[in-house]
Amino acid sequence: MPTTDSTQPHVFLSYASADRDRVLALVAALERGGVPAWLDRSGIPGGANYGPEIVTAIRDSGALVLCCSAAAFASRNVRQEVALAWKHERAILPLLLEPAAIPDELAYWLEAAQWVELLDRPEREWLPEVLVALRRLGIVTGPPREPATTPGAPSPVGLPTPLTDLLGRDVEVREIGDLLAIHRLVTLTGPGGVGKTRLAIEVARAAAPAFPDGVGFVDLSPVRDPGLVLPTIARAHGVWDAGTDPLTDTLATAIGDRHVLHVLDNLEQVLEAAQAIAVLLSRCPRLAMLVTSRAPLAVRGEHVVPVEPLAVPDARLTTALAEIAAAPAVALFVARAAEARPGFALTTENAGVVAAICARLEGLPLAIELAASRVKLLPLDRLLARLDQALPTLTGGARDLPDRQRTLRDAIAWSYDLLPAEEQALFGRLGVFAGGWTLDAAEAIRDPDGTARVFDGLASLVDKSLVRLDHGGAEPRFGMLETIREFAVERLAASGDEDAARDRHAAWVLDLAARNLGELRDGPNSPLLHLFAGEHAILRAALSWLERTARGDDLLRLTRALYGFWYFFGFLREGLDGLARALALATAAADALRAPALLQSGLFAHFLGEVDAAERWLTEGAELARRLRDPELEAESLLNMGILAEDRGEHDRAETLFREVLEWYQATGWHWSRASTIYHLGIQAFARGESSAAVAMWEEAATIGRERGYDNVVAWSLNSFGLAAADRGEAREAATALRQSLAIGKSPQHRHDRAALLGSVAVLAASRGMPEAAVRLLGAIQAEQVATGQRFTYPERQVFERTEERLRAALGEVDYARALAEGRVFKPDALWAEVEVVLAGEPVATPV
C-alpha cells in the first residue's frame, strides 16, 4: 500500500518477496529522506494477475525503484513491473542489493540507467546517493526527517568526503548557505590554513538539495596558469576544449540553464582568471560558484565572506572547564590530540594550558592541528613554550608580509624546525610535486649524494601532519596541503637545491616516458597513457620547467611521449599549444626530434579544424621523416596525411597513402595503427559507394579490435557499418550494429566519438519514419559537437547532410526548428531514452 504525500509523486518499489525485509528498511530510509514510497506490502503470489492498483501505482509514480537481486531478476512480477514502467515512460532507478547477473530481457531496459550500489554499505553512505539520483530523475524530495548535515554523513556526488567532522562552524555553514540562495558568486577569503576548503565542502554538502543538477568540486591548487582555469572547470563538466570555439562559449552552452553549484578551491594563485569566471556566470543564469581564495576576485556580483579563525577562550575572563571546552578552537585541538595520543582528554588540570596554546595559535585550524599532533612527543607546557619561541606573531614577523602569511608561515616553520636535517631536505624537495606523488617519484628526486631513506622520511612526515597519505588508488599516494607545499618550495629555494631538484624531477618524467614509449604502439591500451592520466599536474610541472630552462630538446622528447595521452584523453588544445611552444624553442633541434612534434602538431590541428596549420606542419614533418629515412616516422606521416586527404574528400589519394602504410604496420606489429588504417580504408570504399568492400574492411578492423581490446576501433567500425546500413534503409541490421557500438561509445573515455554515434542513430530514425526523433538527435549532436569539437569525416558529412535536407522537407522549418531546439537541451537520461526508442522501434511511417 502507498505511503505518500498527495502533493508529491511517489516512487514505486519493485522487488522480490525474498527481499521483503531489506526492502522495508529501504522504504523507511527513503521516507526519512523525504521520498514518498509505494510498496505492495502484502506481496503478489506467483502466477497471479496484476491488480489495477499495481498498474495505477506505476502509472502515477514519478519513478520505479528496482530492488535488484538474484531473486528479483528471476521474478516474473518484477519483469512485468519494469515493462509497465517503460510503457508509461517512467524513469527506472536500479538499486543493487546483492551481486547478481542481469538477464538479457532486463539488460535492454536498464542499459542507460544510473545504478546505485547498496550491497553491505551502511545507510549513511548510500541514502544520499539514492536521493541525488532521484532528484536527477525529476523526483522532488520532501524535507528529510533527519538533518541533512549530521556528523559523519557522506558528501553528495562530486564533493570530497572528509574523514573528520567539521568542528565549530555550524553558524558559518548556515549563514553562507543562506547567501548562496541569494548570490551566485560567494567567495570565502582568509589566510591559508584557516579552513576555507573544509568549510566550503560542508556548505556545498548542506546546500546540495537546492541544486538539483549537481554540486561539483574543482581543485585549482595544482593550476598555475590562469588560462587553464576554464579548461579545468570544463573537465569537471565533461566538456572538452575543442579549440573550434572560445571555451567560454563552449562551456556556457554545455551548462545552459542547469541549476549547478561549483566549488572552486584555491583560486588565489590564478586570480587573473576572475574575469573569465564572471563572464561564464553571466552566460549561465542558474550556475552558482562558491570560491575559496586568499583574496577576493574583485568582480561585480561577488559576495565576499571573510573566514575568521576559530573562536578561542579568553583565559583572563574564565577558567571554567565547561566554558573552555565549548570554544571551537579547543574542541578542534582536543579532537586531533586524541587522534595523535589515544586517551587524551580535556581536564581541569590541563584546560588552561590548552586554552593558552589555542590563543597563541590565534585559532588557526591548520596550526592547531599541527600543534595537536605533537602531544604524543611533548607535554603540553613544553609544547606551549616551543610555540612562544617559534611564533613571534604580530610583532616578530617580517613587516613586508601580510599578517596571514606571517602567522601561517610561522606555524609551519615551527613544525619544520622540529625535523631532522635529512627530513628537512626531503620536505623541501617534495615541494616540486604539484598534485601529489608516489613513492617511486619521491625516490627519483632524492639527493643522489645523500643517504636519506625516502620511505622512512615520508612515513615520518605523514606522522607529523606535513604530508598526507591517500590509499584510494592502486598504490599509496602522497600529497601536501597547498599552503604547506608553498612553504616547502620556499625552503627548497633557500637551500640552493631547487634547480637540482627540479632537474631530477624532470629527468624522472623523461626517463619514465622513454622507458614506456614503445608501449604507445598499443594505442589507447598503453599503460603509459593511464599512468600519465594520474600524473597530469606533474607532467605540466615538468613541461613548464623544461620550457623555463630553455631545454628545447628535452621538451620535444617529452611531448613525443605525451602525444597519445593528449589525444586519447581529449587534451588536444593543451597538446597543440605545448607542441607549438616546444617547436618554437627548439628551432635548432635535430630532425629526429622535430619531425615527430611536427607530425603530431599537424594531426592535432586537423582535429581542431585548423586546416592550413595542419597541412603546413604535416608537410614539413613528412619531409623531415623522408630525409631521416626513419620508417616509423614515415609511417606516421603517411597515416596522418591520409587522414587529412580523407577529410578533404580526396579518397583515391587517401587510399594510396593508407595502403602504403598498412604494409609497414602489418610487418612490424603495430596492431592498433593497423586496425585504425584498415578502418579508414573502409571509409574510402564507403565514400566510393563500394558497400561490400567497406563492410569487409570494417569487419576486419573490428576483429583486430576485439582480439586486442581496442574498444574504440570496434566502436568506430560498428558505427560505420550501422550508418551505411541505415542509409541503405536496412534498419534491423543498422540497429544491431549501432546498439553494440553505443554500448562502448557511451562510456566517458569515448566521449570524442559520441557525436558520430548519435548521428548514425539519427539516420536510422529517419529511415524508420521517425523524423522528430531524428531531428531531436541532430540537436543533441550539435550540443555534443560544441562540447567536444568532434568533426565528421567527409563521407559521414555527406550522409548527414542528405538526411538533414530530407528531414527539413518532411517536417517544415517550424517543426524542424522546434525539434532541433528540444534535442540541444536533452539531459543524458532523456537522450539515451530517445536512442533506445529509435533502436527498438519499428517503422511507424514512410521512411524520410
N, C-alpha and C positions, 0 to 999 in steps of 0.2 A: 504494500500500500504506500501511497506517496507521503512524504514528509516535506511539504513545500510551503513557500510563501506565495500567495496569489499574485504578488507584484513581480515575482522573479521566475524566469523559466527554470525548470528543474533539469537535472541530468538523470538519465535512465541508466541504472546499473544492470548490465548483462553479465551473468555468472553461472557457474555450475553449482548444483546443490552441495557437492562435496566441499566447496569452498565457503559455505554459508557463514561460519564463524568469522573467518578472515574478512569477508565482505561486510558483515555487520559492523565490525570495528572500523572498516574503511568508511562506511556511511556516517558513523559517529564523528570520525575525523573531518570529513567533508562538511558536516553541519557545524562543527566548531570553527571551520574556516569560512563559514558564511555561505555555503553552497547547498541549496535545497536538492535533495536526492529522492528518486523514485525507486522503490525496491519491492518486488513481489515476495513478501516475507513468508508466504505460505508455500511457495515453490510450485512448479508445474510438473505433474507426473510425466514420465517418458511416454511418448506417443500421443499425448493429449493434444487437442486442438487449442490454438491460442484464443483466449477470450478477447472480447472487444476492448477490455480495459488495457491489455498489453499494447495493442495497436494504437489506441488513443494516447497512452503514455509516451510511446516512442514518437508519435506524430507531434505531440505538444511539447516535447522536450527541446532543450537547447542543444544537447549533445548526448551521444551514447558513450558511456564509460564501460569499456570492455575489460573485465577482470580475467586476465589471461593465465591459464594453467593447462596442464595436460588434460584434466577433466573438462575444462571449458572448451578446448579445441576439439574434443571428441563429442561434444553435446550438440544434438540436432537443434535444440531450442536456441542455443547461443547463435548457431549459424543463421537460423531464421530471423533472430532479432537484428543481427548485423545486416542481413539483406533488407529488412524493413527500414532500418536507419538510412541505408543508401537510397531506397525507393523514395523516402520522404526527404532526401537531401539533408540529412542530419550529420553533423561532424562526428567523427569517432576518435576517442582518446583511449588507446590501449594502455593498460597498467599491468606490468608483468609481475605476477605474484610468485612465480617459480620458473626456472628454466624449462622451456618446452618448445618442441619443433612446431612451426606454424604450418598447418595444412595448406595445400595449394589453393583450395577454394576460398580460404580466408586471406591468404597472402595477397591475392589480387586486390581485395578491398583495403588492406592495411598498408600497401606499399608506400603511400605518400603520407601516412600518419606519423605524428610525433609520439614516440614511446616514452613512458616514464617507468623506471625500474623500481619496484617496491622491495621484492626479494626479502632479505632479512634486515633491511635497513630500518632504523627507528623512525617513528612518525615525524620527529622534528627535522629529519633530513628530507623525506620525500614529499611531505604535505606542501611546503612552499613551491616545489617544482610542479606538483599537480595543479595548484591554484594558478600559477603563471601560465601553464599550458591551457587551462580552461579559459583564462582571460584572452589568450590569443585566439581561441575559437569563438570569441564573442560572448562568453558567459560572464555576466557581471556578478561578481561575488558580493554577498552581503557583508555586513560588519562581522568580523570574526568574534567568537565568543571568548577568545583568549588574546592577550596583547600580541600584536604582530612583532614586537621587538623584545620578546622575552629573552633574558640572557641565554646564550648558547644556541639560539635558533639560527639556522643556516641562512646565508645570503641568497637573494634571487639570482637567477641565471645571469652571468655577465659580471658579477661582483666577486672579488676575492672573499674567501671565508676565513676571517681571523681566528686564530687558535685561542685567543683570550677575550674576555668580556671587556667592553669599554666602560671605564670607571669615571664617575664624576662629571659626565657630560649630558645628563638627561635633559637639562634645561636647554642647552645649545641644540641638541637633536630636535627638540620640539620647535624651537624658535626658527631655526634655519629651514626646517621642513615647511613651516608656515610661509616663510619668504619665497620658497620655490613655487608655492601656489600662486604667487603674485608676480614674481620676477623670473624671467627666463635665463638670466645670466647672474649667478651668485658666485662671488669669489671669496674664498677663505684665505686670509692673509695672516702672516705671523712668522716668527723665527723658525728656522729649521729645528726640528725636534719637538715642536710644541704640540704635535699630534694632529696636524691638519688632515693627513691622509686617512688616519683611522676614524676621525670624526666624519669625514666626507663619506666613507663607506657606510657608516651607521646611518647617516642621514638618508643616503640613497636607498639603503635597505628598508628603512621605515617608509620612505616615500614611494616605493615601488608600485603599490596598488593604484596610485594616481597616474601611472604611466603605462597604460595597457600594452603599448607596442614595445616595451622593453627598457631595461636600465643597463647601461654598458659602462665599463671601466677602461680607460685608456691611459696606460702608463707612459708618460713622456720623459721619465728620468733618464733613459739612455740617449735621448734625442738631443743633439747639439745644434743642428741646422734648422732654423725656423722654417725653411722650405720643406722640411719633412714632417711638419706637424699635421697639415691636412692629409697627406698620404697615410699617416699613422691612424688618424681618425677614420679615414676611408676604409682601411683594412678592417677596423672594428665593425664596419657595416657590411663587409664582404664586397666592397666596391674596389675595382682595380683602376689604377691611374693609367688609362689607355693612351693619353697624350694627344688624342684627336680633338678634345675639347678642354677648356680650362677645368681644372679639377674642382673648383668651387661649383661650377655648373653641374658637373657630373654627380658630385656628392649631394647637392641640393635636390637634384632630380631623383636620386635614389631615396633620400629621406622623405621628400614630398611633405605631406601633411600628417605623417606618423607622429604619434604622441610619445616621444622618446626623451629619456634623461641620460646624459653622458657625464660621467665624472672624468675630468681632465686633470690628471695628477702630475704635480711637479712641472709647472709651466714657466717658472721664473727664469730659466736659462734660455728660453726661446720666446721672450715677450714680444719680439718683433712680429710674431705670428698673430698678435691680438687683432689686427685689422681684418685679417682673413677670417678669423673666428666670428667677428662681428658681422661680416658680410654673410657668412653661412647662416647665422641666426636670423638675419633679416630676410633670407630667402626661404627659411623653413619655419612657418608660423607656429608649429607645435613642438619644436625642438627646444629643450632646456639644457643648460650646462651648469654643472657645479664644478668650479675650478679651484685647485689648490695652488698657491703661489706665494712667494715671499713678498711680492709687490703686486699692486692692482694692475689690471690690464689697461685701465685708463681709456675706456671706450664708452660711448653713450649707451645707457640702459643697464650698465653694470651696477649691481648692488654689492658693496664690499662689506664683509663681516670679519673684523679682526678677531682671530682666535687667541684668547688670553691664556696664560699659563694656568694650571690648576690652582685652586684656592689653597692657601696654606694657613695653619693655625697661628695665631699671634700669641707666642709664649708669654708676652708681657701681660696679656689680659686673662689667660686661662691656663690652668694646669689640670683641669678635669679630664680624666681618661675618655669619657664619652664624647666630649666636645673635640678633643684632639682626633679621636678615631673617626669622627664624622667628616673631617676635612678630606676632600678628594685626593689631594697630593699624598696625604698619609695613607689613605686606603690603597693607592697605587703602590707606594713603597712597600707596605706590608704584604700585599699580594705577591709582588715579584720577589721579595726577600724570602717568603715562604717557599717559592719555587726553587730558589737557589739553595736554601737551607731548610729542609723539611722540619716542621715543628716550630719555626719562628712565629712569634705572635707579639702583638702589642700589649704591653703590661704597664702597670702603674710605674714600675721602675724605669722602663726604657722609653716611655712615651715622650718625655721632654727632649731626649736626645734625637729621637726620630723626627719630632717637630722641628728641631733646630736644623737637622740635615735637609729637610724639605724646604725650609725657609732659605737656607744657604744656597740651594739649587734653584730658588725662585719659582718653584712649582713646574719647571720644565719637564715634561714626561720622559723624554729620552734621557736626560741627565739623571732623573730619579731612577729609571730602570738600570742604567749603567752603575749607579751607586749601589742600588739594592743587590746587584749581582755579586758584590764584594763582601756581603755579610758572611759568606762561608769562609772568608780568609781573615777578616779583620773584625775586632769588637767594635760596637757602634761608636764609642768615644774616640777610638783611633781613627775610624772612618771619618768622623766629623773633623778631627784635627787635620787629616790629609786634605779634606775639602778646603779648609781655611788656607792651606798652603798653595793649593792648585788653582783656586778660583778667586782672583782679585776682583771679579765682578765689576761694579760700577766705576771704580777708580783705577784699577790696576791694568786694564787692557789698553791697547793702542787706540789713541783718540781718533785716528783716521778710519776706524772701522765702525759700522753700526753696532749698537748695543746687542742686537740679536745675534750677530756673528761672534762678538766677543764672548758672550755668555756660553753659547753652544760650543764654540771652539775650545774654550777653557774646560768645559765638561768633558769633551772628547780627549783633549790633551791630557787631562788627569788620568784617564784610563790608559791612554797611550804610554804615558810616562811610567806606568807600572810594569810595562812589558820588558822582558829581557832584550838585549840588543839584537839578537837574531830574529826575534819575533817582530820588533820594530821595523827591521829591514824588510821582512816578508810582508808585513802590513802595508808598507808604502808601495811595494811592487805590485801588490794585488789591486791597487787603485787604478791600474791601467785597464782593468776589465770593466767595460760597460755592459750591463745586462747580466752579470754573473759569470761563473766559470766552473769547470770540472777540476778534479784532482790532477788529471793529466796536464791540463792547461797551466795550473799553478806550478807543477813540476817544471814546465818548459821555461818559465820566466825566472827561475831561481838564479842566484848568483853562481855562475859556473865555477868560480874560485872559492865559494863558500862551503860550509859544512852543515848548513841548516837542514834539518829534517822537515820537509814541507808538510807531510802528513801530520806529524805531531804538532807543528806550528799552527796548522789550520784548526786542529782539534782544540788547541788552547785558545785561539782567537774566537772560536764558536762559544766556548765556555765563558769567555769574558764579554760576550754580547757585542763584540766588534764585527763579527762575521755571522751571517745567518746561514742555516743549512736547510735545504729542501730535499725531501726524499720522494717527491712526487713523480719523478721520471724514472727512466731505466737505470740510471746511476745517480748517486748523490750530486747535488749541485749547490754551489756556494754563492753568496752574494753579500753586498753591504747596503745598508741604508744609504741613500744618495748623499746625505749630509756627511756621513762618516767617510764615504768614498772621496768626497771633495777634500776632506782633511787629509786622507791618505795621500792624495795626489800632491797636496802642498808639502807634506813631509818628504815625499819622494823627490820633488824638485829641490827642496832644501838640502837633501843628501848628496846632490850631484849625480845621482844614478838614474835620472829619469830617461835620458836619451838611450842609455844602455838597456833599460828595462823595456822601453817601447820597441827598441830594435829586436830584442829577444821575442817579444810578443808578436811582432810582425813576422819574424823568422819562423816562429811556431806555426802561424797560419799558412805561410808559404810552404813549409815542409808538409803540413797536413794536405794541402792542395796537391802538391807534387806527388806524394805517395799514393793518392787516390785518383789522380787524373785519368788513369787508364779505365777506371770504372765508368767513366762517362759514356762509354760505348753501350752501356746498359740503359741509356735514356733515363726515363723517369724512375726506374728501379734502382738507380745508383745509390748505395748507402751514403755516399758523399753528399748528395743533394739534401737528404733528410738531416744529416749532421749539420750542414750549413744552415738549414731552416731553424735549428735550435740555437745557432750562434750568430744570428743576424747582426746584433749590436756589436759583437766582437769583430765581425768582418768589416763593418763600417768603420770601426776604430782603426783597424789595420790599414784599410784603404786611405783613410784620412792622414795617418802618419806617413805612409809612403809618399803621398802627394805633398804633404808639408815638407818632407825632407828631400823632395825632388828626385826620388828613386824611380825614375820612369820605367826602367827595365823590369824591376820587381813588380811595379804596378801592373804592367802588361801581363806578367806571369800570373798574378792573382786574378785579374779579370778573365783570363783564359779559363781558369778553374771555376769561376763563379758564373760563367755563361749559362750552364744548364740550370743552376739554381734560380737565376733571374728569370729564365724562360719558363720553366715548368711551374714555378710558384707565382708567376704573374708580375714580377717587378721589372717590367720592360722599360719603363721610363727611367727608373733608377739605374738600370743596367746600361742603357744607352748613354746617359749622362756620364756615368763612370768610365765607360769605354772612350767616350769623346775626350774627357779630361786626360786619360792615360795617353791617348794618341797625341794630344797636343803637347804633353810634357815630354814625351819620348820620341821626338821627331828624328833623332839620330839613332834610334834603336835598330838592332839587327832586323833584317827582313823576316826572319823566323819568328820574331816576337810581334812585329807589326801585322803580319798577314792574318793571323787568327783574329786579332782585335778588329781589323777592317771587315772581315767576313761576318763576324758576329754583329758588329755595328750595322752593317747593311741589312742583315736579316731582321734585327730589332726595328730598324727604321721602316722596313717593309710592313711589319705587323702594326706599327703605329701610324701607317698611312703617309709617311714621309718618303714619297716615291723617288723624287730626284736624288735626295741624300742616299737612299738605299742603293740606287744604281751606281752612284759615284763610289761609295765605299766598296760595294761588291766587285765592281770592275777593277779598282785598284788592288783589292785583296786577291782577286783571281790572277792578276798579272804577277804579283809577288809569289803566289803559290806556284805558278808555272816556272818562274825564274829559279825558285828554290828546288824544283823537282821533288817536292815533298808529296808523296801520294795521298797522305791523309788530308792535307790541306787542299790538294787539288780536288779530291772527292767532295770535301765540304763546299768548295767554291762551285762545283758543278751542281750539287744539290740545291744550294741557295739560289743560284742563277736560274735553275729550273723552276723553283717556286715563284720567282719573280716573273718569269715568262708565262707561267700558268695563269697568274693573276691578270696578266695583260691580254689573255686570250690567244697567245702565240703557242698553240698546242703542239704543232709539229716540232718547233724548236724545243719546247719543254720536254717532249717525249725523247728526243735525241739526247738531251742532257741527262735525263733520268736513266735511260737505258745504259748510257756510258758509265755512269757512276754505280749502277746496280751491279755490274760485273765486279767492281772492286769490293763492294760491301759483301757480296757472296763469297768472294775468295778469302776475305780477311776476318769474317765472323763478326762484323758489326751488325748484330741482328736487329736492333731497334731501327737503325738507319735503313737497313734492307727492307724491313716491313713498311716503314714510312714511305720509301721510294716506290715500292710496289703499289701501295695505296694511291700515290699520286699518278702512277701510270694508269690506274683505273679511272681517275678523274679525266685524263686526256681522252681515253676511249669513250667515256660518257659524253664528253663535250662534242665528239665527232659523231655521236649517235650510234656507236657500236656497243649496244647494251650487253650482249653476251660476253664480249671481251672485258668490259668493265666489271661485270659481276664476277668473272673468273679471277680478275686481279684482286678485287676486294675480299673474296673468299680466301685467297692465298694469304693476303696480309692479315686477315683475322685469324687464320690458323696459326701463323707465326706468333701473333699477339697472345693467343690463348696458351700456346706452348711455353712462351717466355714470360708470361704475366704482364704483358704490355696492355693494360686496360684501355689506355687512350687510343691505341691503334685499332683495337677491337671496336670501340665505340664509333670511331670515325668510319670504319668500313661498314658496320651495320647501318649507320645513319645514311651513308651514301646509297647503299642498297635500298633502304626504305624510301629515300627520296625519289630514286629512279622508278621504283615500283609504284609509288603514289602518283608520280607524273604520268605514268602509263595507264593509270586507273585500276591497278591491281591492288585494291585496298587491303585484302586479307593478308597478302604477303608483306605489304608495307607495314601493317600494324604489328605483325610478328617481329620483324626486324627492329622496328623503332622501339617496341617495348623493351627488347634486350639492350638496345643502345642507351635508352634513358635510364635503365637500372644502373648503368655505370655513370652516365653523364650528370645525374642529379647530385652526385657527391661533390663536396666543396673543392677538392683538388682538380676537378674537371670543369670548373666554372667557366673557363675561357671557351669551352666547346658548346655551352648550353644554348646560345642563340641559334646556332646551326641546327641543333637537335629540335628546338621548338619550331624552326622554320619548316622542317620536314613534316612535323605533325600538322602544321597549318596547311601544307599542300594536301596532306591526307584528308583533312577536314573538308577542304574544297571538293576533293574527288568523291567524298561521301555525301555531298549535298548538304553540308553544314556551314553555310557561308558566314553566319555571325560568329560562330566559334572560331572559324579560320581567321577572321579579322581581329577578334579579341587576342588571338595568339600572335598575330602580327604586331599588335600594340605592345604585348609583353616582350616581344623580340626587340622592339625599339628601346624599351626601358633597359633591357639586358645589354644592348649594344652601348647605350650611354654609360652603363656601369663598367663594362669590361673592355670596350674598344674593339671587340671581335669584328672582323671584316669578312664578308662572304667571298669565297673564291668565284672566279668568273663564271663557270658553268652553274654553280648554285645561284648566283645572282640572276642568270637568265631564267631559271625555273621560277624563282620567287617573283621576279618582275612580271612574268606571264600570268602567274596566279593572281597577283595583286590587281592587274588590269581586269581579269575576269570577275573578281570579287567586287570591284567598283561598279562594273556594269550590272552585276546581279542585284546589288543592294541599293544602288544610288548613293549620291555623295552624302546625304544627310545621315542615313543609317550606317553607312560605312564609317563616317567620322565618329558617330556615337560609339559604335562597337570598338573602334580603334582606341578611343579615349578610355573605355572601360578596361581594355587589356593593359594599358600603360600603368594602371594603378592596382593591378592584381596583386594580392598578397600571396605568398607561396602556397598556402593550402588551397586557395581558390584556383591558382594557376594549375597545380597538379591535378586537382579535381577535373578541370576542363580538359586537360590532356587525357585523363582516364576515360572521360566520356567519348572523346574522339577515337581513342584506340579500341574501346569496347563496342562502339556503336555500329549499327548497320546503316546503309544508305537510307536517308529519310526524304530525299527529294532528288531531282535531276542533278547529277554532278555539275559543278560550276567549272 
